Amino acid sequence: MQTMTITHSPLGKKLKAPIALQLPEPQSAAEEKLRQYVINSLSWKMPALVPFAFNNESTLQLAKHLLRHRTASPGTLYQYLYGIYRFCKWLNTQPDQLIKNCTDPDGDANPKAIAKYNRLLDDFVGELQAENLAPGTVSNHIKGVKALFRANNLKLELPYSLPKRSIYKDRAPTPEELATIIDMADIRTKTIISMLALGGFRTGTLVKLQYRHVKRDLEKGITPIHIHVEAEITKGKYHDYDTFIGQEAADYLRLYLQARRQGTEKIPPENIHDETPLLRNMQLRRPAPLTTQAVHSLVHELYQKAGLIPQKSLGRLYDLRVHSIRKFFRTQLAALGMPTDYIEYMMGHTISTYHDIQMKGIEYLRGIYTASALSIKPKTRLSKIDALKEIIRAWGLNPEEILTKEALTRPNTTIITRDQLEERQLHQLSIALKQELLKEIREETHATTK
C-alpha cells in the first residue's frame, strides 16, 4: 500500500484539512493517470469526495469510463460524484453497496432490486425538488447516479424526462466590463481573458492548447493569429475547427511567453517549444498545463474584485461566469455583421454548413474575421480606416457589415501583412462611400427635375 497525503488543490491552494489516502501501488501508467484524474477533479472544490471515490470500486469504474471513453472532463466527474455522494448519503449507504444490492450472487442484474432502486431514484428527485434546487442541478445529480450504474453494467431508469431549463442564466459581459477586469489582471490572466473573448474557446479547449497552435503566425507577426483546434481537444471530440485571436490577445500572448522565457525567482527560464502548454501552472517548476478549475478561479476572483459579482455566494449561480466570455465572442461578432454559420463554426459547433465553410480555406476565414474588427478595448487612435468608418456611419451605413460582405464574396486570397489588409479595406470602404454619394446625387437630381 502507498500512503498519500494531499495538502494542496491543483490550483496550488492549501486545503483546510489534508487528505490522507491509503492506496495500492499503481501497476501501470494508466492507473496512475486515473488516480491523478480523480484527485485533480475533486480536490479543488470538495476534497471529501476524494476518499469517497477511492474507497469504492464502482466509482473508480465510473471515473475510468469518463477518462477513457468520454471527454475526461474534471467538471463532469465532480458533478457526477457529487450527485452520487448525495444519493448515498440520503440512503445511508456506499456506492459499492448500491451496486451489490442490485446484483445477484452470480453478478447478474437483479430485476426486483433494480425496480426498487428505480422507485428510490424517483423519491430522490422529489427530495431534491423539495430543496428548491434548479432543474438543471436536479438533472445533473440524477445523471450521476444513472452513470454510476451504467459504468457498472446496470441500468436505472425514470419513467419520465427531467427538465433541464436554466433558471440562473449568464450574460455576455460588455466590452467595458472586460476591459476593466483585464486592466486589473496579471499578464497570464490578461492572455486568458483576451483569448476567450477574441477566440471564442471553451475553457477545456483553451487549457489544452500548445505553442504549436500559434507558432507560425505568432513568429511571423501575422494577425489575427490562426488557431486550428483538433477534434481531440474539443468538448465532444466530434470534429476539428478553426478560429482566430485578434491583435489584443496576440500582444498579451507575446508578452506572456516572453516573461516565461525570462523566468522568475520561483520559476526558472522556460524553453518554449512546440509541445509547451500555451497556459502553464505557475505553482509547478516544471511546465504543466493550467487546469480548467484554475481558469474559473482566476476569472471569478477578478469579477469579484471589479465589483461585477457579489463577494459571497447568494446560493445561486452568478450572471457572469467564465463561460460568459464565450458569449461575448458570439454576441459581438453577430452585432458586427458576421454570418451566424461562421460564428458557430469558429466556436466549434456542429453545423450543416461545416464542410462548406472549412473548404473555403484559412485565409478566406481570416479575412472575414479581420473584417469584423472584433476587439475588447476601444481604439485610442483613429487610423485612416477608423476615420473612414466614422464618415460612412454618418451616412447611415454599417462599415463592418460592408467589409464582412466583401470578405464573403472575395476569392480565396492569401493575406500576409496588416498593410495589405488595411489597403484592401480602405479600397472597399472608399467604393461603398462613393456609391452612397452617387446614389444621393442621383436622388436629388431626380427630385429636382420633377
C-alpha positions as CSV (number, residue, x, y, z in Angstrom):
1,M,0.0,0.0,0.0
2,Q,1.1,3.6,-0.6
3,T,0.4,6.4,1.8
4,M,-0.5,9.6,0.1
5,T,-1.3,13.0,1.8
6,I,-2.8,15.7,-0.3
7,T,-2.3,19.1,1.1
8,H,-2.9,21.4,-1.9
9,S,-5.5,21.6,-4.6
10,P,-4.5,21.5,-8.3
11,L,-4.7,25.3,-8.1
12,G,-1.9,25.3,-5.6
13,K,-4.2,26.4,-2.7
14,K,-3.7,24.9,0.7
15,L,-6.6,22.6,1.7
16,K,-8.3,23.4,5.1
17,A,-7.6,19.8,6.1
18,P,-5.1,17.4,4.4
19,I,-6.5,14.3,2.7
20,A,-4.8,11.1,3.8
21,L,-5.2,8.1,1.5
22,Q,-4.0,4.5,1.6
23,L,-3.8,3.3,-2.0
24,P,-2.2,0.3,-3.7
25,E,0.9,1.0,-5.8
26,P,-0.2,1.8,-9.3
27,Q,0.6,-1.1,-11.6
28,S,0.7,0.9,-14.8
29,A,0.8,4.4,-16.3
30,A,-3.0,4.1,-17.0
31,E,-3.7,3.5,-13.3
32,E,-1.5,6.5,-12.3
33,K,-3.3,8.7,-14.9
34,L,-6.7,7.6,-13.5
35,R,-5.5,8.4,-9.9
36,Q,-4.5,11.9,-10.9
37,Y,-7.7,12.4,-12.8
38,V,-9.7,11.7,-9.7
39,I,-7.6,13.8,-7.4
40,N,-7.4,16.8,-9.8
41,S,-11.2,16.7,-10.5
42,L,-12.3,16.5,-6.8
43,S,-9.8,18.1,-4.5
44,W,-10.2,21.6,-5.8
45,K,-13.8,22.0,-4.8
46,M,-14.9,19.2,-2.4
47,P,-11.9,17.3,-1.0
48,A,-14.2,14.9,0.9
49,L,-15.1,13.3,-2.5
50,V,-11.5,12.1,-3.0
51,P,-11.6,9.3,-0.4
52,F,-15.3,8.7,-1.3
53,A,-14.2,7.9,-4.8
54,F,-11.1,5.8,-3.9
55,N,-12.9,3.8,-1.3
56,N,-15.4,2.4,-3.8
57,E,-14.5,0.3,-6.8
58,S,-17.8,1.3,-8.5
59,T,-16.9,5.0,-8.5
60,L,-13.4,4.2,-9.9
61,Q,-15.1,2.3,-12.7
62,L,-17.2,5.4,-13.5
63,A,-14.1,7.6,-13.4
64,K,-12.3,5.2,-15.7
65,H,-15.2,5.2,-18.1
66,L,-15.2,9.1,-18.3
67,L,-11.5,9.2,-18.7
68,R,-11.2,6.6,-21.4
69,H,-14.4,6.8,-23.3
70,R,-15.8,10.3,-22.8
71,T,-14.3,13.8,-22.6
72,A,-12.3,13.2,-19.4
73,S,-13.8,16.5,-18.1
74,P,-12.9,17.1,-14.5
75,G,-16.1,19.1,-14.1
76,T,-18.2,16.1,-15.3
77,L,-16.6,13.7,-12.8
78,Y,-17.1,16.2,-10.0
79,Q,-20.8,16.7,-10.9
80,Y,-21.5,13.0,-11.2
81,L,-19.6,12.1,-8.0
82,Y,-21.4,14.9,-6.0
83,G,-24.8,13.5,-7.2
84,I,-23.8,10.0,-6.2
85,Y,-22.5,11.2,-2.9
86,R,-25.8,12.9,-2.1
87,F,-27.8,9.9,-3.2
88,C,-25.7,7.6,-1.0
89,K,-25.9,10.0,1.9
90,W,-29.7,10.1,1.6
91,L,-29.8,6.2,1.6
92,N,-27.1,6.0,4.3
93,T,-25.0,3.6,2.2
94,Q,-22.0,3.5,-0.1
95,P,-21.8,3.2,-3.9
96,D,-20.3,-0.3,-3.8
97,Q,-23.2,-1.4,-1.6
98,L,-25.7,0.0,-4.1
99,I,-24.2,-2.0,-6.9
100,K,-24.1,-5.1,-4.8
101,N,-27.7,-4.7,-3.7
102,C,-28.8,-4.7,-7.4
103,T,-26.9,-7.9,-8.4
104,D,-27.5,-11.5,-7.7
105,P,-24.7,-13.8,-6.3
106,D,-23.6,-14.6,-9.9
107,G,-23.1,-10.9,-10.6
108,D,-26.1,-10.5,-12.9
109,A,-28.6,-7.7,-12.6
110,N,-31.4,-8.4,-10.1
111,P,-34.7,-7.1,-11.8
112,K,-36.6,-6.8,-8.5
113,A,-33.8,-4.8,-6.8
114,I,-33.4,-2.6,-9.9
115,A,-37.1,-1.9,-9.8
116,K,-36.8,-0.9,-6.1
117,Y,-34.0,1.5,-6.8
118,N,-35.9,3.0,-9.8
119,R,-38.6,3.9,-7.3
120,L,-36.0,5.2,-4.8
121,L,-34.4,7.4,-7.5
122,D,-37.8,8.9,-8.2
123,D,-38.2,9.6,-4.5
124,F,-34.7,11.2,-4.5
125,V,-35.9,13.5,-7.3
126,G,-38.7,14.6,-5.0
127,E,-36.3,15.3,-2.2
128,L,-34.1,17.5,-4.4
129,Q,-37.0,19.4,-5.8
130,A,-38.3,20.0,-2.2
131,E,-35.0,21.8,-1.6
132,N,-35.9,24.2,-4.5
133,L,-32.8,23.2,-6.5
134,A,-32.7,24.4,-10.1
135,P,-34.0,21.9,-12.6
136,G,-30.5,21.6,-14.2
137,T,-29.0,20.8,-10.8
138,V,-31.5,18.1,-10.1
139,S,-31.0,16.6,-13.6
140,N,-27.2,16.5,-13.1
141,H,-27.5,14.8,-9.7
142,I,-29.7,12.1,-11.3
143,K,-27.4,11.8,-14.3
144,G,-24.5,11.0,-11.9
145,V,-26.4,8.2,-10.2
146,K,-27.5,6.7,-13.5
147,A,-23.9,7.0,-14.9
148,L,-22.6,5.0,-11.8
149,F,-25.0,2.1,-12.5
150,R,-24.3,2.2,-16.3
151,A,-20.5,2.1,-15.7
152,N,-21.0,-1.0,-13.6
153,N,-23.2,-2.8,-16.2
154,L,-26.5,-1.9,-14.6
155,K,-29.3,0.4,-15.6
156,L,-31.5,2.7,-13.6
157,E,-34.4,4.5,-15.3
158,L,-37.1,7.1,-14.5
159,P,-40.5,6.8,-16.2
160,Y,-40.1,10.5,-17.3
161,S,-37.6,13.0,-18.5
162,L,-36.3,15.7,-16.1
163,P,-36.4,19.3,-17.3
164,K,-33.0,20.9,-17.8
165,R,-34.0,24.5,-18.2
166,S,-31.7,27.0,-16.6
167,I,-33.1,29.4,-14.0
168,Y,-30.0,31.4,-13.4
169,K,-28.8,32.3,-16.9
170,D,-25.5,34.1,-17.5
171,R,-25.0,37.0,-19.9
172,A,-22.2,38.3,-22.1
173,P,-20.0,40.9,-20.4
174,T,-19.8,44.3,-22.0
175,P,-16.6,45.5,-23.6
176,E,-16.2,47.9,-20.8
177,E,-16.6,45.2,-18.1
178,L,-14.0,43.0,-19.9
179,A,-11.6,46.0,-20.3
180,T,-12.0,46.6,-16.5
181,I,-11.0,43.1,-15.4
182,I,-8.2,42.9,-18.0
183,D,-6.7,46.2,-16.5
184,M,-6.7,44.5,-13.1
185,A,-5.2,41.2,-14.2
186,D,-1.6,40.0,-14.4
187,I,-0.2,39.2,-17.9
188,R,-1.2,35.5,-17.8
189,T,-4.8,36.3,-16.9
190,K,-4.9,39.1,-19.5
191,T,-3.9,36.4,-22.0
192,I,-6.6,34.1,-20.8
193,I,-9.4,36.6,-20.9
194,S,-8.5,38.1,-24.3
195,M,-8.1,34.7,-25.9
196,L,-11.5,33.6,-24.5
197,A,-13.1,36.8,-25.7
198,L,-11.5,37.1,-29.2
199,G,-11.2,33.3,-29.9
200,G,-14.5,32.0,-28.5
201,F,-12.8,29.0,-26.9
202,R,-14.3,26.7,-24.3
203,T,-12.2,26.7,-21.2
204,G,-11.4,23.0,-21.6
205,T,-10.1,23.6,-25.1
206,L,-8.1,26.7,-24.1
207,V,-6.1,24.9,-21.5
208,K,-5.1,22.2,-23.9
209,L,-3.6,24.5,-26.5
210,Q,0.1,24.3,-27.1
211,Y,2.7,26.6,-28.5
212,R,2.5,24.8,-31.9
213,H,-1.1,26.1,-32.3
214,V,0.1,29.7,-32.6
215,K,3.7,29.3,-33.6
216,R,3.6,30.1,-37.3
217,D,1.5,33.3,-37.2
218,L,3.0,34.5,-33.9
219,E,6.6,34.2,-35.0
220,K,5.8,35.8,-38.4
221,G,3.9,38.6,-36.9
222,I,0.7,37.8,-38.7
223,T,-2.6,38.9,-37.1
224,P,-5.2,37.8,-36.5
225,I,-3.4,34.6,-35.4
226,H,-5.0,31.5,-36.8
227,I,-5.5,28.5,-34.4
228,H,-6.5,25.1,-35.7
229,V,-8.3,23.2,-33.0
230,E,-8.1,19.4,-33.3
231,A,-11.1,17.3,-32.5
232,E,-9.2,15.6,-29.7
233,I,-9.1,18.7,-27.6
234,T,-12.8,19.8,-28.2
235,K,-15.6,19.1,-25.8
236,G,-17.4,16.3,-27.8
237,K,-14.3,15.3,-29.9
238,Y,-16.7,15.4,-32.9
239,H,-14.6,17.4,-35.4
240,D,-11.8,20.0,-35.7
241,Y,-12.4,23.6,-36.5
242,D,-10.6,27.0,-37.0
243,T,-10.7,30.2,-35.1
244,F,-8.5,33.3,-34.6
245,I,-7.3,35.7,-32.0
246,G,-7.0,39.4,-32.7
247,Q,-4.3,41.9,-32.0
248,E,-5.0,42.5,-28.3
249,A,-4.8,38.8,-27.5
250,A,-1.7,38.4,-29.7
251,D,0.1,41.2,-27.9
252,Y,-0.7,39.8,-24.4
253,L,0.3,36.3,-25.5
254,R,3.6,37.5,-26.9
255,L,4.4,39.4,-23.6
256,Y,3.3,36.4,-21.5
257,L,5.6,34.0,-23.4
258,Q,8.5,36.4,-23.2
259,A,8.0,36.6,-19.4
260,R,8.1,32.8,-19.2
261,R,11.3,32.7,-21.2
262,Q,12.9,35.1,-18.8
263,G,11.7,33.2,-15.7
264,T,11.1,34.4,-12.1
265,E,12.5,33.9,-8.7
266,K,10.5,30.7,-8.2
267,I,10.2,29.5,-11.8
268,P,13.4,29.0,-13.9
269,P,13.6,30.4,-17.5
270,E,11.4,28.2,-19.8
271,N,12.4,26.8,-23.1
272,I,9.3,27.3,-25.3
273,H,8.9,24.5,-27.9
274,D,6.0,23.1,-30.0
275,E,4.6,20.9,-27.2
276,T,4.8,23.6,-24.5
277,P,1.5,24.4,-22.8
278,L,0.3,27.8,-24.0
279,L,-1.0,28.5,-20.5
280,R,1.0,26.9,-17.7
281,N,0.5,26.2,-14.0
282,M,2.8,28.6,-12.1
283,Q,2.7,26.5,-8.9
284,L,5.0,23.9,-10.5
285,R,8.6,24.4,-11.5
286,R,8.2,22.0,-14.5
287,P,5.9,23.3,-17.2
288,A,2.4,21.8,-16.9
289,P,-0.9,22.9,-18.4
290,L,-3.2,25.1,-16.4
291,T,-6.4,23.4,-15.3
292,T,-9.9,24.5,-16.1
293,Q,-10.6,24.9,-12.4
294,A,-7.7,27.4,-12.2
295,V,-9.1,29.4,-15.1
296,H,-12.5,29.5,-13.5
297,S,-11.0,30.6,-10.2
298,L,-8.8,33.3,-11.7
299,V,-11.6,34.9,-13.7
300,H,-14.2,34.5,-10.9
301,E,-11.9,36.4,-8.5
302,L,-11.4,39.2,-11.0
303,Y,-15.2,39.6,-11.4
304,Q,-15.5,39.9,-7.6
305,K,-12.5,42.3,-7.4
306,A,-14.1,44.5,-10.0
307,G,-17.4,44.5,-8.2
308,L,-19.2,42.8,-11.1
309,I,-20.5,39.9,-8.9
310,P,-21.0,39.7,-5.1
311,Q,-18.1,38.7,-2.9
312,K,-20.2,36.0,-1.2
313,S,-22.4,33.3,-2.8
314,L,-26.1,34.1,-2.9
315,G,-27.0,30.4,-3.1
316,R,-27.3,30.6,-6.9
317,L,-25.2,30.9,-10.0
318,Y,-23.8,34.3,-10.9
319,D,-24.8,36.0,-14.1
320,L,-21.1,36.5,-15.0
321,R,-19.1,33.3,-15.3
322,V,-16.1,32.2,-17.4
323,H,-18.5,30.8,-20.0
324,S,-20.0,34.4,-20.3
325,I,-16.8,35.5,-22.1
326,R,-17.5,32.9,-24.8
327,K,-20.9,34.6,-25.1
328,F,-19.1,37.9,-25.7
329,F,-17.5,36.4,-28.7
330,R,-20.8,35.3,-30.2
331,T,-22.8,38.4,-29.4
332,Q,-20.1,40.9,-30.6
333,L,-19.5,39.1,-33.9
334,A,-23.2,38.9,-34.6
335,A,-23.5,42.7,-33.9
336,L,-20.6,43.3,-36.2
337,G,-22.3,41.6,-39.1
338,M,-20.6,38.2,-39.3
339,P,-23.0,35.5,-40.6
340,T,-24.2,33.1,-37.9
341,D,-22.8,29.9,-39.5
342,Y,-19.3,31.4,-39.5
343,I,-19.6,32.4,-35.8
344,E,-20.8,28.9,-34.9
345,Y,-18.0,27.3,-36.9
346,M,-15.4,29.4,-35.1
347,M,-16.9,28.3,-31.8
348,G,-16.5,24.6,-32.7
349,H,-20.2,23.9,-33.0
350,T,-21.5,21.3,-35.4
351,I,-23.5,23.0,-38.2
352,S,-24.9,21.8,-41.5
353,T,-22.5,24.1,-43.5
354,Y,-19.4,22.8,-41.6
355,H,-17.7,21.3,-44.7
356,D,-18.6,24.2,-46.9
357,I,-17.0,26.7,-44.6
358,Q,-13.9,24.6,-43.9
359,M,-13.3,24.1,-47.6
360,K,-13.1,27.9,-48.2
361,G,-9.6,27.9,-46.6
362,I,-7.9,29.6,-43.8
363,E,-7.1,32.9,-45.5
364,Y,-10.7,33.3,-46.5
365,L,-11.8,32.8,-42.9
366,R,-9.0,35.2,-41.7
367,G,-10.4,37.9,-44.0
368,I,-13.9,37.5,-42.6
369,Y,-12.6,37.6,-39.0
370,T,-10.5,40.6,-39.7
371,A,-13.3,42.4,-41.4
372,S,-15.5,42.1,-38.3
373,A,-12.9,44.2,-36.4
374,L,-13.7,42.3,-33.2
375,S,-11.9,43.9,-30.2
376,I,-12.3,44.4,-26.4
377,K,-10.9,47.9,-25.7
378,P,-11.9,50.9,-27.8
379,K,-9.1,52.1,-30.1
380,T,-7.3,55.2,-28.7
381,R,-6.1,56.4,-32.1
382,L,-8.1,56.8,-35.3
383,S,-6.4,55.2,-38.3
384,K,-7.4,56.0,-41.8
385,I,-9.7,53.1,-41.8
386,D,-11.3,54.2,-38.5
387,A,-11.8,57.7,-39.8
388,L,-13.4,56.4,-43.0
389,K,-15.6,54.1,-41.0
390,E,-16.9,57.1,-38.9
391,I,-17.7,59.0,-42.1
392,I,-19.6,56.0,-43.5
393,R,-21.5,55.7,-40.3
394,A,-22.5,59.3,-40.6
395,W,-24.1,58.4,-43.9
396,G,-26.2,55.7,-42.3
397,L,-24.1,52.7,-43.4
398,N,-22.5,49.9,-41.3
399,P,-18.8,49.7,-42.3
400,E,-18.2,46.3,-40.5
401,E,-21.1,44.8,-42.5
402,I,-19.6,46.2,-45.7
403,L,-16.2,44.6,-45.0
404,T,-17.7,41.3,-43.9
405,K,-19.8,41.1,-47.1
406,E,-16.7,41.9,-49.2
407,A,-14.7,39.2,-47.4
408,L,-17.5,36.7,-48.0
409,T,-17.6,37.3,-51.8
410,R,-13.8,37.8,-52.3
411,P,-11.9,34.9,-53.9
412,N,-9.7,32.8,-51.7
413,T,-6.6,35.0,-51.5
414,T,-3.6,34.8,-49.2
415,I,-3.3,37.7,-46.7
416,I,0.1,38.2,-45.3
417,T,0.6,41.6,-43.7
418,R,-1.5,44.2,-41.9
419,D,-0.7,46.8,-44.5
420,Q,-2.2,44.6,-47.2
421,L,-5.3,44.2,-45.1
422,E,-5.7,47.9,-44.5
423,E,-5.1,48.8,-48.1
424,R,-7.9,46.3,-49.2
425,Q,-10.3,47.6,-46.6
426,L,-9.6,51.2,-47.5
427,H,-10.4,50.4,-51.1
428,Q,-13.6,48.6,-50.3
429,L,-14.9,51.3,-47.9
430,S,-14.0,54.1,-50.4
431,I,-16.0,52.3,-53.1
432,A,-19.0,51.9,-50.7
433,L,-18.8,55.6,-49.8
434,K,-18.6,56.7,-53.4
435,Q,-21.6,54.6,-54.3
436,E,-23.6,56.1,-51.5
437,L,-22.7,59.6,-52.6
438,L,-23.6,58.9,-56.2
439,K,-26.9,57.4,-55.0
440,E,-27.6,60.6,-53.0
441,I,-26.7,62.8,-56.0
442,R,-29.0,60.8,-58.4
443,E,-31.9,61.0,-55.9
444,E,-31.5,64.8,-55.5
445,T,-31.2,65.3,-59.3
446,H,-34.3,63.2,-59.9
447,A,-36.2,65.2,-57.3
448,T,-35.2,68.5,-58.9
449,T,-36.2,67.5,-62.4
450,K,-39.7,66.5,-61.4
